[in-house]
C-alpha cells in the first residue's frame, strides 16, 4: 500500500543556506525568463525535499506562492493542480486499509500463509516474505512491516529459547548427565548421541546461527515490505505519483491503470522476492537444499516452538466474523474493478470504483440484521465498518500535499516550456544505446532514493526523464517504468525507508549487515528490471514503437534559451 511515512532526516543546515545555494544554481540560466524562474522554483523545492529541512508536505506548498509571484501560473491554476483524480483514489484506498487494519484481516492472512509453508527456518523466512509483501500491496509498506515484525520477533525468540534448552541438554550430556531428553512444554524430544556436537567447540557456531536467524528474519520483513509495495499501482506513493503525472502529461494514452501495472510488475516482484530470499539465506543461514527438501524428517525443537507460537497467535484472532467477509469482498471487488470500468472509458477510472467502495465502509454496519424465532428483527446499535475518526487516523495528508506539489511543479514546467528546454539539452544522449540510457537512469535513481524520500525522488526525476524520452524519440514508458520501479529500491541503509528503520530498531542488525545485504538486493533488483523492460514489457506496451499519444519534438530549439 501507500508508503505514508518518510525517511527521518536531521539536517543541521539552515533553510536560508538552501535558498542561497539554489539561487547560485539558477545563475547558470538566463535571467528574467519564465524558464529560469520555474527552474529556480524547482531547485528550491528539490533542495528542501532532499534535505527535509521542512516537512515534505510543507515544502510541497512552495510552488503555490512562487509560481503566481513569478507570473508563471495564476493562483487559481496552481490551486487546481493540488487536487487531482489521484486524491479520490487515495481516499478510497485508505478507507479499505482502515477497515483491514481495524478487523485484523492482514494479520489473519499473514499467519495463515506462514502456517502453510511450514516452520523450517528457510521456509519460514519465505512464508514471512510472501505474507509481508502481499500485505504491503494493499497497506502501507510501513504498516505491513510494523504489523508483521512483532510476530517475527516472537517466533525468533521462541526459536532461540528452544535452541538454548538444547544447548543446556548437550552440556549436561557432555558432563556425564543421563537426562534422556529435552522437556518442552510437557513434551519430550529425544536426541541421539550421534547428533550432539561437542558443547565447547560448537558454542560459537551456535551463537552465529542464532544471530543469523534474527538477521535473516528481520531483513526479510524490511525488504519484502518494499518489494510488495511496488507491485500494485496503489501499493506505494511513487507508483501513484507516476501514474497521475504520466496520465496528466499524456492524456491520450490511458495505458497505465491498476490492471496493466499489476501485469507488468508481478513477474518482477516474484523473481526479486525469490532471489532475495535465496540471497538472504546464503548470506546469513547457508542454503542447505538437502535439509530443506528432505521428506519425512522429524521436526526439530525450534521448528516445533515456531509452529506453536504461530498457532497461538492465530488462535488469538478468534473465529472469522461477518466484518472479515465484508472487508474481504470489498477488497476483491477493488482488485477486479478495472475490468468493470471498460464500458465507461473516458469517464470512470480506478478512483471511481475506489471511492464507491470507500463510501460503502461508512454505510455497511458491523453486525448483520438478525431475526428472532417469530421472524421479527432484533434491534442493535448501528455502527459502520469504519468511522470518520478511524479514517482520519489513517489518511496520509502529507502524501496528499506532496503529490499535489509534484503536480503543480509538472504543470509549471509545461507552461513555462522548461520541460522542452531540458529535453533539447538532453538530445545528445540519443547517440547512446537505449539499454545503456535506461541502465544509467536506473542507477542514478536508485542511488538518489537511498538518501532521499522515494516520493520526492520520483517527483524530481519525472519532469526530467519524460522530455529525455521525447527528445530521443523513444516511447516514454521505456524509460519511465524502470525509473519508477527503481525509485523503490531503497534497501541499503536503515534511513533509506521506514520499513528498514522499523526492523533496525529491534537491535538485531548493524548498519554493515544492512549495507551488505542491501547492496546485493539492489543489484538483483536493477538486473531484473532491465530484464523485464527488454523482454515481457515490450509487447505489453509496444515499447519499440513511438506512440501517437507522445509529442513529436523537433530537434531545433524553439524555447528561446
Backbone torsions as a table, in degrees:
resi	resn	phi	psi	omega
1	UNK	NA	-173.7	-173.3
2	UNK	-67.3	135.9	-178.8
3	UNK	-84.4	93.2	-172.6
4	UNK	-71.4	-41.5	-173.9
5	UNK	-82.2	166.4	-177.8
6	UNK	-132.4	167.0	-176.0
7	UNK	-69.3	136.5	178.2
8	UNK	-70.5	135.5	177.2
9	UNK	-131.4	142.0	178.5
10	UNK	-133.0	71.7	-177.9
11	UNK	-78.4	135.3	177.9
12	UNK	-94.4	-3.1	-178.7
13	UNK	-82.6	137.9	-178.0
14	UNK	-78.1	153.6	-176.9
15	UNK	-61.2	-34.1	-178.8
16	UNK	-60.1	-33.9	179.5
17	UNK	-66.5	-34.0	178.4
18	UNK	-65.1	-40.3	179.6
19	UNK	-64.5	-39.5	178.4
20	UNK	-65.2	-43.6	-179.6
21	UNK	-63.6	-44.8	-179.7
22	UNK	-66.6	-34.5	177.7
23	UNK	-65.2	-36.6	177.5
24	UNK	-63.5	-41.1	179.0
25	UNK	-62.6	-39.1	-176.3
26	UNK	-69.8	-18.5	179.6
27	UNK	-64.8	-17.2	176.9
28	UNK	-75.6	-14.2	178.2
29	UNK	-97.2	153.5	178.5
30	UNK	-60.3	137.7	-177.6
31	UNK	-77.4	161.0	170.6
32	UNK	59.4	38.9	172.1
33	UNK	-128.1	157.5	178.9
34	UNK	-65.1	-26.7	179.1
35	UNK	-65.9	-49.7	-177.5
36	UNK	-68.2	-35.3	178.9
37	UNK	-67.0	-39.3	176.1
38	UNK	-68.4	-39.2	177.9
39	UNK	-64.0	-39.5	177.3
40	UNK	-60.2	-46.4	178.3
41	UNK	-60.4	-43.4	-179.8
42	UNK	-62.3	-41.9	179.1
43	UNK	-64.3	-43.7	-179.1
44	UNK	-61.2	-48.1	-179.4
45	UNK	-64.5	-42.6	-178.6
46	UNK	-61.9	-41.7	-179.1
47	UNK	-66.3	-42.8	178.1
48	UNK	-65.8	-34.9	178.1
49	UNK	-69.9	-43.4	-176.3
50	UNK	-69.5	-35.4	-178.7
51	UNK	-93.7	-18.9	-177.8
52	UNK	54.4	41.1	173.7
53	UNK	-64.2	-30.7	171.6
54	UNK	-119.5	158.9	174.0
55	UNK	-55.5	144.3	-174.8
56	UNK	-58.0	-40.2	179.9
57	UNK	-64.6	-34.8	178.7
58	UNK	-70.9	-43.6	178.5
59	UNK	-62.0	-30.3	180.0
60	UNK	-66.8	-16.3	-180.0
61	UNK	-85.9	-5.6	-178.2
62	UNK	-59.2	-44.9	179.0
63	UNK	-61.1	-23.7	-177.0
64	UNK	-63.6	-26.6	177.6
65	UNK	-112.1	-23.7	-178.9
66	UNK	-76.3	-38.7	179.0
67	UNK	-62.8	-47.1	176.5
68	UNK	-63.4	-37.3	-179.7
69	UNK	-66.6	-34.0	178.4
70	UNK	-85.0	-5.8	-179.9
71	UNK	76.1	19.7	179.7
72	UNK	-79.7	-46.1	178.6
73	UNK	-141.3	153.1	176.0
74	UNK	-77.2	161.5	179.4
75	UNK	-59.6	-37.1	180.0
76	UNK	-65.6	-39.9	178.9
77	UNK	-67.0	-42.6	-179.2
78	UNK	-65.8	-42.0	-178.2
79	UNK	-61.9	-38.1	-179.3
80	UNK	-67.5	-22.9	179.7
81	UNK	-75.9	-17.4	-175.5
82	UNK	-83.2	-7.8	176.6
83	UNK	-136.1	113.9	-176.0
84	UNK	-125.6	-174.8	176.6
85	UNK	-57.3	-30.7	179.3
86	UNK	-55.6	-40.8	-174.9
87	UNK	-66.5	-33.3	175.4
88	UNK	-67.9	-40.1	175.8
89	UNK	-62.3	-41.9	179.7
90	UNK	-61.0	-43.2	-179.8
91	UNK	-61.0	-46.6	-179.6
92	UNK	-63.0	-42.9	-179.1
93	UNK	-67.1	-38.0	179.7
94	UNK	-66.1	-35.3	175.3
95	UNK	-59.9	-44.1	177.6
96	UNK	-63.2	-45.8	-179.2
97	UNK	-62.0	-38.4	179.4
98	UNK	-64.4	-39.8	178.6
99	UNK	-69.4	-40.0	178.8
100	UNK	-60.8	-44.9	-179.3
101	UNK	-69.9	-38.8	-176.9
102	UNK	-65.4	-41.9	-175.8
103	UNK	-99.4	11.7	170.9
104	UNK	58.5	33.0	173.7
105	UNK	-62.1	-38.3	-177.9
106	UNK	-62.9	-43.2	-176.9
107	UNK	-69.5	-37.9	178.8
108	UNK	-64.5	-42.8	179.6
109	UNK	-65.8	-43.9	-178.4
110	UNK	-61.7	-47.9	-178.6
111	UNK	-66.6	-38.0	179.5
112	UNK	-65.0	-40.2	179.9
113	UNK	-67.1	-38.1	177.7
114	UNK	-66.7	-38.1	179.1
115	UNK	-65.4	-30.2	-178.8
116	UNK	-71.4	-34.9	-174.8
117	UNK	-84.8	-13.9	178.1
118	UNK	97.9	-179.8	-171.8
119	UNK	-115.5	8.1	169.9
120	UNK	-59.7	135.2	-174.9
121	UNK	-50.2	-41.2	-179.8
122	UNK	-67.1	-48.6	-179.9
123	UNK	-69.5	-31.7	177.9
124	UNK	-64.9	-41.7	176.9
125	UNK	-61.8	-43.7	178.1
126	UNK	-63.2	-39.9	178.8
127	UNK	-62.5	-42.4	177.0
128	UNK	-65.6	-37.6	179.9
129	UNK	-65.7	-44.1	179.3
130	UNK	-64.6	-43.3	-179.4
131	UNK	-63.1	-48.0	-177.0
132	UNK	-67.2	-40.2	179.2
133	UNK	-66.6	-37.1	177.8
134	UNK	-65.0	-42.4	179.6
135	UNK	-65.2	-39.4	-177.0
136	UNK	-71.8	-11.3	172.7
137	UNK	-66.0	-28.7	-172.6
138	UNK	-118.5	-24.5	174.4
139	UNK	-106.0	174.5	175.5
140	UNK	-69.2	150.1	177.5
141	UNK	-57.6	-39.2	179.5
142	UNK	-63.9	-45.2	-179.5
143	UNK	-65.2	-41.0	-180.0
144	UNK	-61.0	-45.8	179.6
145	UNK	-66.0	-41.2	-178.4
146	UNK	-66.7	-30.7	-177.2
147	UNK	-84.7	-32.5	-177.5
148	UNK	-86.3	-30.6	-174.1
149	UNK	-59.9	-41.1	176.5
150	UNK	-60.1	-35.3	177.1
151	UNK	-66.3	-43.6	178.5
152	UNK	-61.5	-42.5	179.7
153	UNK	-62.0	-42.9	179.8
154	UNK	-64.6	-42.6	179.4
155	UNK	-64.4	-45.1	-178.9
156	UNK	-63.8	-39.6	178.1
157	UNK	-63.3	-39.7	178.1
158	UNK	-66.2	-36.8	176.9
159	UNK	-61.9	-46.1	-178.8
160	UNK	-66.4	-38.4	177.5
161	UNK	-61.5	-44.8	178.7
162	UNK	-63.3	-41.6	179.6
163	UNK	-65.9	-37.0	179.0
164	UNK	-64.0	-39.0	177.2
165	UNK	-67.2	-34.8	175.4
166	UNK	-64.5	-41.8	178.1
167	UNK	-61.1	-40.9	178.7
168	UNK	-63.0	-38.3	177.4
169	UNK	-63.7	-43.3	-179.4
170	UNK	-64.5	-40.8	178.8
171	UNK	-63.7	-41.9	178.5
172	UNK	-64.2	-38.2	-179.0
173	UNK	-68.2	-38.8	-179.1
174	UNK	-69.9	-23.0	179.1
175	UNK	-89.8	5.9	175.9
176	UNK	98.5	4.4	178.7
177	UNK	-70.3	152.1	-177.3
178	UNK	-108.6	20.9	178.2
179	UNK	-56.7	115.9	-172.6
180	UNK	-76.2	-14.8	-177.0
181	UNK	-169.6	176.5	-179.4
182	UNK	-101.9	126.6	178.5
183	UNK	-93.3	121.4	-178.9
184	UNK	-130.5	103.5	-178.8
185	UNK	55.0	46.3	174.6
186	UNK	83.1	-0.3	179.9
187	UNK	-114.9	145.5	-179.0
188	UNK	-105.2	132.6	177.6
189	UNK	-114.6	117.6	-176.2
190	UNK	-79.3	140.4	177.9
191	UNK	-125.9	134.5	179.8
192	UNK	-92.5	149.6	-175.3
193	UNK	-61.3	-35.1	-176.0
194	UNK	-69.2	-17.1	-179.0
195	UNK	-93.8	0.4	-176.0
196	UNK	-99.2	111.8	177.6
197	UNK	-74.6	159.5	176.4
198	UNK	-56.6	132.4	-171.4
199	UNK	-62.5	-44.4	-174.7
200	UNK	-71.8	-46.1	-176.0
201	UNK	-70.9	-23.5	-177.8
202	UNK	-95.8	-1.1	-174.3
203	UNK	-65.0	-45.3	-177.8
204	UNK	-65.4	-40.5	-179.7
205	UNK	-65.4	-34.5	178.1
206	UNK	-68.8	-38.8	177.0
207	UNK	-63.0	-42.0	177.3
208	UNK	-63.0	-36.7	179.3
209	UNK	-66.2	-41.3	177.8
210	UNK	-60.9	-47.0	179.0
211	UNK	-61.7	-38.5	179.5
212	UNK	-64.1	-37.0	178.4
213	UNK	-63.0	-47.3	179.7
214	UNK	-62.6	-45.7	-177.1
215	UNK	-64.2	-45.0	-178.9
216	UNK	-63.9	-43.2	-178.3
217	UNK	-69.4	-38.2	178.3
218	UNK	-65.6	-47.8	-177.5
219	UNK	-68.2	-31.0	179.6
220	UNK	-65.3	-32.3	177.6
221	UNK	-73.2	-45.2	-179.3
222	UNK	-59.5	-46.1	-174.9
223	UNK	-77.3	-38.2	-178.7
224	UNK	-69.3	-30.6	176.0
225	UNK	-63.4	-39.0	177.7
226	UNK	-72.2	-42.6	-178.6
227	UNK	-61.9	-43.5	179.2
228	UNK	-67.4	-30.2	-176.4
229	UNK	-62.0	-38.0	-176.5
230	UNK	-82.7	-0.9	-175.4
231	UNK	-73.0	-36.1	-178.8
232	UNK	-111.4	156.9	-178.8
233	UNK	-64.3	-31.4	178.3
234	UNK	-94.2	6.5	-173.6
235	UNK	-73.2	-30.2	179.0
236	UNK	-150.3	157.2	-174.7
237	UNK	-64.2	-31.0	-179.4
238	UNK	-62.4	-40.1	177.5
239	UNK	-63.7	-43.2	-179.8
240	UNK	-66.3	-40.7	178.1
241	UNK	-63.0	-43.9	178.3
242	UNK	-61.2	-47.7	-176.7
243	UNK	-61.6	-44.8	-177.2
244	UNK	-69.6	-44.0	-179.6
245	UNK	-68.8	-36.5	178.5
246	UNK	-65.8	-46.9	-179.6
247	UNK	-67.9	-27.0	175.9
248	UNK	-73.9	-41.1	-179.7
249	UNK	-73.2	-36.8	-179.1
250	UNK	-122.3	74.7	-174.4
251	UNK	-66.0	-20.9	-178.8
252	UNK	-84.4	-4.7	-176.3
253	UNK	-77.6	-61.3	-179.4
254	UNK	54.0	34.2	-179.0
255	UNK	-105.2	-10.1	178.6
256	UNK	-103.6	107.5	176.4
257	UNK	-143.0	-175.8	-175.5
258	UNK	-58.6	-46.3	-176.5
259	UNK	-68.2	-47.1	-177.8
260	UNK	-64.9	-38.1	179.1
261	UNK	-66.8	-39.3	179.6
262	UNK	-64.3	-41.0	-179.3
263	UNK	-64.2	-41.1	-177.8
264	UNK	-75.2	-29.3	-173.0
265	UNK	-95.1	-24.0	-175.4
266	UNK	-63.4	-39.3	175.4
267	UNK	-63.3	-38.4	178.3
268	UNK	-63.2	-42.9	-179.8
269	UNK	-62.3	-46.9	-177.9
270	UNK	-63.0	-45.6	-178.0
271	UNK	-65.2	-47.3	-178.9
272	UNK	-66.1	-36.9	-180.0
273	UNK	-63.3	-45.5	-179.8
274	UNK	-67.1	-44.3	179.7
275	UNK	-66.6	-34.7	176.8
276	UNK	-66.2	-40.4	177.3
277	UNK	-60.9	-45.9	178.8
278	UNK	-62.4	-42.4	-180.0
279	UNK	-62.0	-45.9	-179.6
280	UNK	-67.8	-37.9	177.3
281	UNK	-62.5	-47.1	-178.4
282	UNK	-65.9	-35.7	-174.7
283	UNK	-75.0	-36.9	-171.5
284	UNK	-117.5	-27.5	-174.5
285	UNK	-119.8	-12.7	-171.3
286	UNK	80.2	155.5	-175.9
287	UNK	-121.9	90.4	-177.2
288	UNK	-96.9	94.1	-178.8
289	UNK	-62.6	-34.2	-175.9
290	UNK	-63.4	-44.9	-179.2
291	UNK	-75.0	-29.0	-178.5
292	UNK	-68.9	-38.4	-173.0
293	UNK	-107.7	12.7	178.8
294	UNK	-75.9	123.3	-177.5
295	UNK	-89.8	149.0	175.7
296	UNK	75.2	9.5	-179.5
297	UNK	-77.4	135.3	179.0
298	UNK	-70.2	139.0	-177.9
299	UNK	-68.0	143.2	178.4
300	UNK	-80.9	175.1	-179.5
301	UNK	-62.5	-41.6	-178.4
302	UNK	-70.2	-33.9	177.5
303	UNK	-65.9	-39.9	177.8
304	UNK	-68.5	-37.4	177.9
305	UNK	-65.4	-41.0	178.9
306	UNK	-63.6	-45.0	-179.3
307	UNK	-62.1	-37.6	-179.3
308	UNK	-67.1	-42.1	179.7
309	UNK	-63.3	-45.8	-178.5
310	UNK	-64.1	-41.8	179.6
311	UNK	-65.2	-39.2	178.6
312	UNK	-65.0	-40.9	177.9
313	UNK	-63.0	-39.5	-180.0
314	UNK	-68.6	-39.6	179.9
315	UNK	-64.8	-29.5	179.2
316	UNK	-63.9	-22.8	-179.3
317	UNK	-72.2	-18.9	179.6
318	UNK	76.0	-170.9	-179.0
319	UNK	-71.4	158.5	177.5
320	UNK	-69.2	130.0	-175.2
321	UNK	-105.5	172.6	179.2
322	UNK	-59.0	-40.5	-178.4
323	UNK	-64.3	-31.9	177.4
324	UNK	-62.7	-46.8	-178.5
325	UNK	-64.0	-42.4	-178.7
326	UNK	-65.1	-45.8	179.6
327	UNK	-62.8	-41.0	-179.7
328	UNK	-66.0	-39.2	178.4
329	UNK	-65.2	-41.9	176.8
330	UNK	-63.8	-38.8	177.2
331	UNK	-61.2	-46.2	178.6
332	UNK	-64.5	-39.5	180.0
333	UNK	-63.4	-39.0	178.5
334	UNK	-66.6	-37.1	-179.1
335	UNK	-64.8	-36.3	-175.1
336	UNK	-104.4	16.4	-175.8
337	UNK	-70.3	-25.5	-176.2
338	UNK	-60.1	-38.4	179.9
339	UNK	-67.6	-28.8	-178.8
340	UNK	-75.9	-17.1	-175.0
341	UNK	-94.3	-0.9	-176.1
342	UNK	-61.3	-31.8	-178.9
343	UNK	-77.4	-12.4	179.3
344	UNK	-111.6	30.5	-177.0
345	UNK	-59.0	132.7	-178.3
346	UNK	95.5	-15.2	-179.7
347	UNK	-119.4	-60.8	-177.8
348	UNK	-93.2	142.3	177.6
349	UNK	-128.4	-173.1	177.7
350	UNK	-58.4	-33.9	-178.8
351	UNK	-66.6	-28.0	179.3
352	UNK	-62.8	-51.6	179.2
353	UNK	-64.6	-42.3	-179.5
354	UNK	-60.4	-39.2	-179.3
355	UNK	-70.3	-39.0	177.2
356	UNK	-61.4	-46.7	179.6
357	UNK	-64.3	-40.3	179.1
358	UNK	-60.4	-40.0	178.4
359	UNK	-66.8	-31.8	-179.7
360	UNK	-62.9	-31.4	-179.8
361	UNK	-65.8	-23.7	177.6
362	UNK	-88.1	-7.1	-176.8
363	UNK	-108.0	-44.3	-176.1
364	UNK	-67.1	129.6	-179.1
365	UNK	-76.1	159.6	179.8
366	UNK	-77.2	-17.1	179.8
367	UNK	-126.1	135.7	177.2
368	UNK	-71.5	156.0	177.9
369	UNK	-75.0	116.4	-178.4
370	UNK	-102.4	160.7	-178.8
371	UNK	-123.1	150.5	175.9
372	UNK	-80.8	178.5	-178.5
373	UNK	-64.4	-27.7	179.7
374	UNK	-91.2	8.8	174.7
375	UNK	91.1	2.8	-179.8
376	UNK	-85.6	146.1	178.7
377	UNK	-74.6	139.9	175.8
378	UNK	-91.9	141.7	-179.6
379	UNK	-81.6	151.3	176.1
380	UNK	-155.5	157.1	178.0
381	UNK	-74.0	124.9	-176.1
382	UNK	-75.9	123.9	175.3
383	UNK	-137.4	123.9	179.8
384	UNK	-72.3	169.7	-179.4
385	UNK	-59.4	-39.6	174.4
386	UNK	-136.0	154.5	177.4
387	UNK	-105.8	167.0	180.0
388	UNK	-63.2	-35.2	178.1
389	UNK	-65.3	-40.6	178.2
390	UNK	-66.4	-37.3	176.3
391	UNK	-64.3	-44.3	-178.9
392	UNK	-62.9	-35.5	-179.6
393	UNK	-67.7	-22.4	-179.9
394	UNK	-99.7	-18.7	-174.8
395	UNK	-69.8	119.6	-180.0
396	UNK	-84.5	84.2	-176.9
397	UNK	-63.0	-32.6	178.9
398	UNK	-62.1	-39.0	176.9
399	UNK	-62.5	-41.9	-178.6
400	UNK	-60.4	-44.1	178.5
401	UNK	-70.1	-39.3	-179.0
402	UNK	-61.7	-47.8	179.2
403	UNK	-64.4	-39.5	177.1
404	UNK	-60.4	-40.6	176.3
405	UNK	-63.4	-37.4	176.3
406	UNK	-64.1	-40.9	177.1
407	UNK	-62.8	-41.6	179.8
408	UNK	-63.8	-42.6	177.7
409	UNK	-62.5	-44.9	-179.6
410	UNK	-61.4	-41.8	180.0
411	UNK	-69.0	-36.7	176.9
412	UNK	-64.8	-37.9	177.4
413	UNK	-64.6	-34.0	178.7
414	UNK	-73.7	-45.8	-177.5
415	UNK	-62.5	-40.0	-178.0
416	UNK	-84.9	-2.2	-177.2
417	UNK	64.7	18.9	176.7
418	UNK	-65.4	-37.5	179.4
419	UNK	-61.2	-41.6	179.3
420	UNK	-65.5	-38.8	178.8
421	UNK	-65.4	-43.9	177.9
422	UNK	-61.6	-41.4	179.4
423	UNK	-62.6	-39.2	179.6
424	UNK	-66.4	-33.5	179.4
425	UNK	-74.4	-22.6	-178.8
426	UNK	-93.2	0.0	-177.4
427	UNK	-56.7	-38.2	179.4
428	UNK	-56.6	-22.6	178.2
429	UNK	-65.7	-15.7	179.1
430	UNK	-63.4	-17.2	178.1
431	UNK	-74.6	-16.1	178.3
432	UNK	-80.0	154.1	174.3
433	UNK	-60.5	146.8	-176.1
434	UNK	-60.2	-42.4	-178.1
435	UNK	-62.9	-32.1	180.0
436	UNK	-73.0	-36.9	176.6
437	UNK	-62.1	-44.1	179.8
438	UNK	-64.8	-43.2	-179.2
439	UNK	-63.2	-43.1	179.6
440	UNK	-62.4	-45.1	179.1
441	UNK	-63.1	-38.5	178.8
442	UNK	-64.6	-43.2	-178.9
443	UNK	-66.3	-41.5	-179.6
444	UNK	-64.2	-47.5	-178.7
445	UNK	-64.2	-42.6	179.3
446	UNK	-62.1	-38.3	179.6
447	UNK	-68.7	-42.9	-177.7
448	UNK	-67.9	-40.1	-175.3
449	UNK	-69.7	-13.8	175.7
450	UNK	-69.9	-26.7	-176.1
451	UNK	-118.5	-1.0	-179.3
452	UNK	-131.0	163.0	178.0
453	UNK	-61.7	138.4	178.5
454	UNK	-58.2	-45.7	-178.5
455	UNK	-64.4	-40.6	178.2
456	UNK	-66.4	-38.2	-179.3
457	UNK	-62.8	-48.1	-178.4
458	UNK	-67.6	-34.6	179.4
459	UNK	-66.8	-34.0	179.6
460	UNK	-75.6	-40.9	-171.7
461	UNK	-84.3	-25.7	-178.8
462	UNK	-59.3	-46.0	178.8
463	UNK	-66.6	-14.0	178.3
464	UNK	-91.2	-43.6	-175.5
465	UNK	-75.6	-30.8	179.1
466	UNK	-62.9	-50.2	176.0
467	UNK	-62.8	-30.8	177.4
468	UNK	-61.3	-47.3	179.6
469	UNK	-62.2	-40.9	-180.0
470	UNK	-68.1	-37.0	-177.1
471	UNK	-67.6	-36.5	179.8
472	UNK	-94.0	8.4	174.2
473	UNK	59.8	50.7	178.2
474	UNK	-121.4	144.1	175.8
475	UNK	-51.4	119.8	-176.6
476	UNK	-54.7	-30.9	179.7
477	UNK	-64.2	-25.5	-179.5
478	UNK	-61.4	-31.3	-179.0
479	UNK	-103.1	-36.2	-173.2
480	UNK	-73.4	-38.0	-179.4
481	UNK	-63.5	-51.1	177.3
482	UNK	-60.4	-39.6	180.0
483	UNK	-64.5	-39.6	178.8
484	UNK	-64.2	-44.4	178.4
485	UNK	-63.1	-42.3	-177.8
486	UNK	-67.9	-20.0	176.9
487	UNK	-62.4	-24.7	179.8
488	UNK	-89.4	-2.3	-175.7
489	UNK	-83.1	60.1	179.7
490	UNK	-103.3	77.2	-173.9
491	UNK	-108.7	-7.6	-161.6
492	UNK	-83.8	-38.7	-170.5
493	UNK	-124.7	157.5	176.5
494	UNK	-60.7	-30.2	-178.9
495	UNK	-92.8	5.1	-178.2
496	UNK	-67.5	-35.0	172.8
497	UNK	-156.3	163.9	-175.8
498	UNK	-61.8	-33.0	179.8
499	UNK	-61.8	-43.4	176.9
500	UNK	-61.4	-42.0	-178.2
501	UNK	-64.9	-37.1	-178.8
502	UNK	-63.8	-49.7	-178.1
503	UNK	-71.0	-31.0	178.7
504	UNK	-67.5	-29.5	-178.2
505	UNK	-68.2	-15.2	179.5
506	UNK	-76.5	-10.8	171.5
507	UNK	85.0	10.5	-179.3
508	UNK	-95.7	-6.6	-174.2
509	UNK	-121.5	149.2	167.8
510	UNK	-104.0	165.3	178.9
511	UNK	-61.3	-38.7	-179.0
512	UNK	-67.2	-33.2	174.8
513	UNK	-59.5	-44.3	-178.3
514	UNK	-71.4	-38.5	178.2
515	UNK	-64.6	-45.1	-178.9
516	UNK	-62.5	-45.3	179.6
517	UNK	-73.4	-41.5	-176.7
518	UNK	-66.8	-33.9	178.5
519	UNK	-62.4	-42.0	177.1
520	UNK	-64.3	-41.4	179.2
521	UNK	-65.3	-38.1	178.0
522	UNK	-61.5	-45.8	180.0
523	UNK	-63.3	-44.3	178.8
524	UNK	-60.4	-45.4	-175.4
525	UNK	-65.6	-46.1	178.9
526	UNK	-63.1	-39.9	179.5
527	UNK	-64.4	-41.5	-179.7
528	UNK	-68.0	-39.3	177.6
529	UNK	-63.4	-42.0	176.8
530	UNK	-62.2	-39.7	177.0
531	UNK	-63.2	-44.3	-177.7
532	UNK	-66.2	-42.6	-176.4
533	UNK	-70.6	-20.8	179.4
534	UNK	-96.6	-4.1	-176.8
535	UNK	-125.3	-92.8	-169.6
536	UNK	-72.2	-20.5	178.6
537	UNK	-77.3	-20.6	-177.2
538	UNK	-62.2	-53.9	178.6
539	UNK	-70.7	-23.5	-178.4
540	UNK	-63.6	-38.9	-179.3
541	UNK	-121.1	10.5	-178.8
542	UNK	51.3	56.5	-169.0
543	UNK	-69.3	-25.2	-177.7
544	UNK	-79.6	-1.4	178.5
545	UNK	-109.4	130.4	176.8
546	UNK	-73.5	119.2	-170.0
547	UNK	-74.0	156.7	178.4
548	UNK	-72.2	-23.4	-179.1
549	UNK	-78.5	-10.8	178.2
550	UNK	-92.7	142.8	-177.5
551	UNK	-71.2	153.0	175.3
552	UNK	-92.3	115.5	-177.4
553	UNK	-95.9	124.7	177.6
554	UNK	-74.8	146.2	178.9
555	UNK	-71.4	-14.9	178.1
556	UNK	-81.8	136.8	-179.5
557	UNK	-81.6	109.1	-179.0
558	UNK	-107.4	15.5	-175.9
559	UNK	-84.5	-12.3	-179.5
560	UNK	85.3	9.4	-179.8
561	UNK	-105.2	NA	NA
